[in-house]
Amino acid sequence: MPAAQPPGPSPGTAGPGGAELARSFSLAEPPGAFFDDPHPFFDALRTHSPVHPLASDAVLLTRYDDLIAVYRSRDCSSDKRREFGAKFGAGTPIFEHHTTSLVFSDPPLHTRVRRILMGALNQKAIARMEAGVVTIVGHLLDRLDDSAAPDLIEDFAAQIPVEVIGNLLAIPREDRGPLREWSLAILSALEPAPGPARLARANAAVTEFLVFLRELIAQRARHPGDPELDMLTRLMRGDSEGRLTEAELMHNCIFLLNAGHETTTNLIGNGVVTLMTHRGQLERLVAEPALITSAVEELLRYESPIQLNNRLTTAPVPVSDRVIPEGTFITLAMGAANRDPAAFPDPHRLDLARTPNHHLAFGQGAHACSGMNVARMEGRVAIGALVKRFPKIAVAGPPVRDRRVRFRGFCSVPVRVR
């Protein structure tokens, strides 16, 4: 795979071709080229259709300032019961999961659940986790070194969050096998048009995961762990203001795995592929390892692991040059906002020392990703250790892109480490 050059402004997005690209764009059925590189489409939408109609009651936003306005608005809800009832079927396992977990809820449920989760994911807890992540990464790098045909995703990026969350919840190592596939199935239901087969897999995954967690929780009730080290024990105990119900506990344990898996796998996978195709920046990081903290932020901006977020307006909301009516579904294109030239000078250029870098890869406001500092730490440890040990790492075959709209990442990336 030849080294790619950092792209300049997308050709034609300001002219008639860009206008047509924007006019005809459908999120439910995006063009095939969108999965490989969404940015020409996002550039065209920002220029020609920044409040892009998806349906009579749904719009897509691509400008940074518009996303900030929605994230900060009190009149934009994260509660997805109306949307997911129509999409999944009210009462189905996937509906129950996504309407009980932290990310798709409003206060008071969101406030109560987030308080308990964040109490368990405090900075001291993250600092304690780091030594374990260093050990996990070291073992995985050894396996890459020993493998005749190493794969960046399967053998490295996807393994780290499963091990980290498995350790956090003290899940026996021999029981972690299904976790990744469950996570992929559950999150794939969030695609704009998931289809019956994808929904069936998602419902089965939630059902199986709940059976697994019910037994794990029962065992932990009989034999509690150290709440300073065992997050499940801590979540079961709650805090001074209250406890989670059994359903809330189980669905938010699933949420922790899903959020950590998708964000961290894609952060590491996208980040390393981006560095391999920008050799100058890779060599810069090898020469200046202290850049790793700002490098992770720039990689999050440049290839955002999660591309889309959603809100529902509960009152008219001013955006751009218009007012979005109450009852409108808003899709927030975080990947587009993170390449908006109004917010980031020369946005299609990768700069590992970029500052300031107020990207929206983790959202913003009350619903900013609760595990973002865990993901940052995992990315910093994993990418920093990998480029230090394998500074000549290169792609060894065609990467296989994960062709989902909401999430940006790879299914497979064959690599050569020496």
N, C-alpha and C positions, 0 to 999 in steps of 0.2 A: 504494500500500500504506500504510494508516494506521500511525502510530507505535504500537507495542505498548507497553503498560505492563508494568513488571516484575511477574511473577506472584507472588502470595502462596502460602501453602500450598495444595496441590492439594485442591479440595473433595471431601469424601467419603472420602478415603483412610484416615481413622481409623475410619470406621463400616462398616456392613454392605456398602455399595457398594464400598468399598475392599477389603474382605475377598474379595468375589467377583472383583474385578479381579485380585487377586493369585492367587487359587485357580485361575483359568482361564488364567493367562498361559502362553504357549508361546513360547520363543525361536525355534524352528524356523518357526513360523507366527504371528508377532505380529500384533495387530490393526492395521488400516491407520493408525489415529490414532497409533500408536506412532512411526512414522517422522517425523511432523510434530512431535510433542512426547512424548518417552519419559518425561518426569518424573512425570506422574501415575501411571504404571505403576510406576516405580521407587519413588516414595513409598509406594505401596500395598504393594509387595513388602518394603520395609524395615520397615514397620509390622506386616504380617500374615504374611509368609513370608520372613524374611531368609535362610534356608537353603532355597532353593526347589528342589524336585525337578524335573529336566528329563528324567530317565530313571532306571532302577533303579540306575545307577552314575554319575549325573551330577547336579550341583547348580549353582545360580546364587546368588552372594553379592552383596549390595547395600549392606551396612553398611561404613563406612570402617574401623572397628577390625578387622572380620573380614578385609578385604582386606590390611590391614597384617600381620595374623597370618600369612596365607598367604604374602605376599611375603617375610616374614622366616623362614619355616619351612625347615629343612633337609630336611624330608620331603615337599616339593612340587617335582615335577620339571617342567622345561620341554621335555624331550625328547618329541617328538610322533610318533615312529616307529610306536607302536602305534595311536594315533588316526588318523594320516594314512594308514597302510597300509590301514585299513578304509575310509577316506573317499575316498582318491584312487586306491588301487591301488598296492601296493608295486612299485617299479621304474619307475613312470611319471615323465615329466619333472617334473611339478609336485610329486610326492612327493620326488624327489631334490633339488629346489631347497629346499623348505621344511624338509627334515631335514638339510641341509648348511649353511644360513645361520645366522648368529649367534643370532637370536632364539629359535629352536626347538631349542636344544641345551643340554646340561649339561656340566660339567667332565668330562674335561679338554679336549674340543673347544672348548667355550664359552670357557674361560679363555685358551686359546692364540689363538683367532681374535680375541677381544675385545682382548687385549693388543696385537696387531698393528694392529687398526683404530684403537684409541684412541691409539696412538702416532702415527698419521697425522692424527688429529682432535684434536690437542692445542690448548691455548689460543692458542699462537703462530700455529698454522695458521689457526684461526678468525679471529684478529685480522687476519691477512693477507688473508683472504677478504672482509672487510667492505667494503673500498673497491670491489671488484668487484661486490658485491651492490648498493651504492649506485648504481653506474653502470647495472646491469641495471634496477633499479627506476626510475631516472630516464627511461630509454628507454621503458619500459612506460607510465609516466605520460604521456609525450608522446603515445604511441599512443592512450591513453584519451582524451586531450584532443582529438585529431584525428578520432576515430571518430564517425560519425553515430549509431551504436547500440552503445555499449561494453558489454561483458559482464565483470563483475567476475572470474569464474572463468576463462573461456576467454582473455581478453585480459590478465589480470594474475596472479591467485593461482596458477593452474596453470603459468604460464610460468616463474615464479621458481625453483622447485626443480629443474626440468629444466635450466635454464641453469646453476644453481650446481653441480649434480652433473656436468653436462657439462663445465664448466670444471675441476672438481676432477680428473676422470679424463682431461682433455684430449681429449675426444671431438670430432672435427671438427664444426663447427656444421651443416654440410650433412647430417650423418649422424644428427642428433638427432630427426628427424621421428617415428620409430616409438616413441620411448622412453616417452612418456606412455601410449599405448594398451597397450603391453606391461605396464607397471606396473599399470594398472587391471585388466587381465585376470588377472594373476598373483595380485593381492591379493584379487580377488573370489572366488577359490576358497576363501578362508578363511571365507566365510559359513557359518552353521550348517548350511544345506542347499543346497549350490551347484547341484545339478542337472547332468545330462549336458552340456547345451549350454555352460554356464559352465565346466565342467571341460575340455571340448574346446578352448575358447578359451584357457584357462590353459596347457594342455599345448603348444598351438601357440606361444603367446607365449614360454614358457621355451625351446623348441627354437630358435626364431628368434633370441632374445636370445643364446643360447649360441654360435650360428654367428657372430653379430655380434662378440661378445666374443673369441672365439678368434682372429679375424683382427686385431682391435684389439691384443690382447696380443702376437701375432706381430710386428706392426709396431713395437710399443713395445720388444720385445726387440731388434729390429734398430736402433732409434733411441731409446734411453732418454731420458726427460726429466729435468729437474732434480727430484730427489726432495723438495726443499723446496717445490716448487710443483705437481708432478705426482703426485697421490695414487696413480695406477695404478703408476707406476714404483716408488714407495715400497712399495706393497703387494707387488709382484713381488719386491722384494729382501728382504722380511721384516725381522726384527730380529736382535739378537745371540743370541736364544734359538731362532730357527728361522724357517721359511718356510711359507707356505700351499701346499698341493698345487694343481695346476691346477684341479681341480674346486672346491676351497674358494675359490680366488681368484675364479673366474668367478661362482659362486653368491653370494658376498658382495659382489661389484660389483653384481649384480642387487639384492641386499638393500639396499645403500646408496641406490640410486635409488628403490626401492619405499618404504623407510622415510622418506626425505627427501621424496618426492613426496606421499605420503598425509598425513603429519603437517603439513607446511608449507602445502600447498594448503588443507587444511581449517582450519588455524589462521588463515590470512589470510582465507579466505572467510567462515568462521563469525564471526571477530572483527569484520570490517567490517559484515556484516549485523547483528550484535548491536548495534554502535554506531549504525547507521542506525535501528534500532528503539528505541533508548534515547538520544534526541537530547540529553537533559541531560548524559549521560556523554560523548557525542561532543563537545559544546561544551566540556565540562570539559577534555578531552584537548587540544583545539585551544588553549584558553587556558593550559594547563599542560603543555607538551610534555615536561617532565621526568618526567611520570607514565608515560611509555611503557613503562618496564621493569616496573612493577607492573601496568600495564594488560594487558600480554601475559600475565602470570601469571593475572590474573583472567579473561581471555578463555579461556585454556586450561582453567581450572576450570569456568567457566560453560557452555561448549559444547565439551566435550572432543573433539578430533579423532578419537581412537580410543576407542571406548566399551567394548570388551570385551578381556579378556586370558584366558589359560587356564593351568591347571596340572593335574598328575596326582599324586595322593597316592601316596607310596611306603611309607607307614606311617600308622597312625591319627593324625589331626591335630585337636586341639581347636579348635573354632570356635563362637562364641556359647555356647549352653547345651548343646552336644552335641559328640560326637567324630565326625568324618567318617572313614569306614573307608578302609583302604588300597585302592588301585585305583580311586578315585573321580575322575572328570573334574570339575574345578572351573572354572566360568566366572566371572571376576571382572568385575563391572560397574563399571568405573572412572567412567563417566558418572554412575552412581547415587551412588557414594561421594563424588564431588565436590560433590554437593548434599545430603549428610547433615547434618541440623541438629545432630547430636551433635559434628560436627567443624567446622562453619562456621556461625556465627550468621547468622540470616536468609539461608539458603543460596540462595533464589530471587531475591535482590536482587543486581543488578550493581553492584559498587563497585570502581572502577578503582584505588583506593588501599587496598584490603583488605590488612590485615596483622594477624596472620600469615596465610599462605596456603600451607599445606602440601598442595597438591593432588596427585593421583595421575595426572595426564594422561600422564606419561612412565613410569608404573610406579614401582617402588622396588626397592632392593637390588641384588644382583649383576646382575640383568637390566634395570635401568633403561635407558631408551633411550640407545644410544651416541651418537646424533646430536642429543640434546636441546639442547645449547648452540648447535649450528648452527641448529636450528629457531628457537630463541629469538632469535638474532641476525637471522635472516631476517624473522621476524615483527616485531621491533622496528623494523628499517629500513623494511620495506614499509608497515606500518600507520602508522608515524609520518610517513613522507613523504607518503602518500596523504592523510591528514586535514589535513596542513599545506597541501598544494596545493589540495585540493578539500574545504574545510570544509563545503560545502553538499551534498555527495554524498548522493544519495537513490535508493531503488529506483524503477525506471522501468517495471516490469512484474512479473508474478508470478514469483518465484523457483522454480526446479525443484529439488526436494530429491533428493539421491542416496539412493535407497531401499535402502540396505544396513544391516544390523544392527550389524556390527562397527565400521564407520566412519561418522562423522557429518559431513556436508558437503553441498555443493550441486553440481549439474551445471551450472547456469546461473543467473546473477543479472543481469538487465538493470539498468543504472544510468544515472542522469543526473548528470554531474559538476559542472554549473554551474546 
